[in-house]
Amino acid sequence: AAVQDSAAKLAGAAKLLILQAPSANGANWVMHSKAMSDTADAAGKAAMAKNVDAVLDAGDALYGTCEDCHKQYLKR
């Protein structure tokens, strides 16, 4: 239940991020945010099905989507 709840929160946050797309490279921002939402949804479905392997796979994919976006947009 905790994983499902967290996945739902991540998917919701991703949908809000879409609305915050910057004017420069906004299409990439939306693409990354959509990938985050889709992957969080997959994690929630996997958790509902009690499929641990699928939850872990979704977590790995989610990490990748976040990392890709941060590489492009996070100022260091």
C-alpha positions in Angstrom: 0.0 0.0 0.0 2.9 2.4 0.8 4.5 1.7 -2.6 1.1 2.3 -4.4 0.6 5.6 -2.5 4.1 6.8 -3.2 3.8 5.9 -6.9 0.5 7.8 -7.1 2.2 10.8 -5.5 5.1 10.6 -8.0 2.7 10.4 -10.9 0.8 13.4 -9.6 4.0 15.4 -9.2 5.0 14.5 -12.7 1.7 15.8 -14.1 2.3 19.1 -12.2 5.9 19.3 -13.6 4.5 19.1 -17.1 2.7 22.4 -16.4 6.0 24.0 -15.4 7.9 23.4 -18.6 10.5 26.1 -19.3 10.3 28.1 -22.5 13.7 26.7 -23.7 13.7 23.0 -24.3 10.1 22.7 -23.0 9.4 19.7 -25.2 12.2 17.7 -23.6 10.9 18.7 -20.1 7.4 17.4 -21.0 8.9 14.2 -22.4 10.9 13.6 -19.2 7.9 14.5 -17.0 5.6 12.1 -19.0 8.2 9.3 -18.7 8.2 9.9 -14.9 4.4 9.7 -14.8 4.2 6.6 -16.9 6.9 4.9 -14.9 5.3 5.8 -11.6 2.0 4.4 -12.9 3.8 1.2 -13.8 5.3 1.0 -10.3 1.8 1.5 -8.8 0.3 -1.2 -10.9 3.1 -3.6 -10.1 2.7 -2.9 -6.4 -1.1 -3.5 -6.7 -0.3 -6.9 -8.3 2.3 -7.6 -5.6 4.9 -8.2 -8.3 8.2 -7.3 -6.5 10.3 -7.8 -9.6 8.2 -5.4 -11.6 8.3 -2.8 -8.8 12.0 -3.0 -8.8 12.2 -2.8 -12.6 9.9 0.3 -12.5 12.1 1.8 -9.8 15.2 1.4 -11.9 13.4 2.9 -14.9 12.2 5.8 -12.7 15.7 6.5 -11.5 16.8 6.7 -15.2 14.0 9.1 -16.1 14.9 11.4 -13.2 18.6 11.2 -14.0 18.1 12.0 -17.6 16.0 15.1 -16.8 18.4 16.3 -14.1 21.3 16.0 -16.5 19.6 18.4 -18.8 17.9 20.8 -16.4 19.5 20.7 -12.9 21.9 23.6 -12.5 25.1 22.6 -10.8 
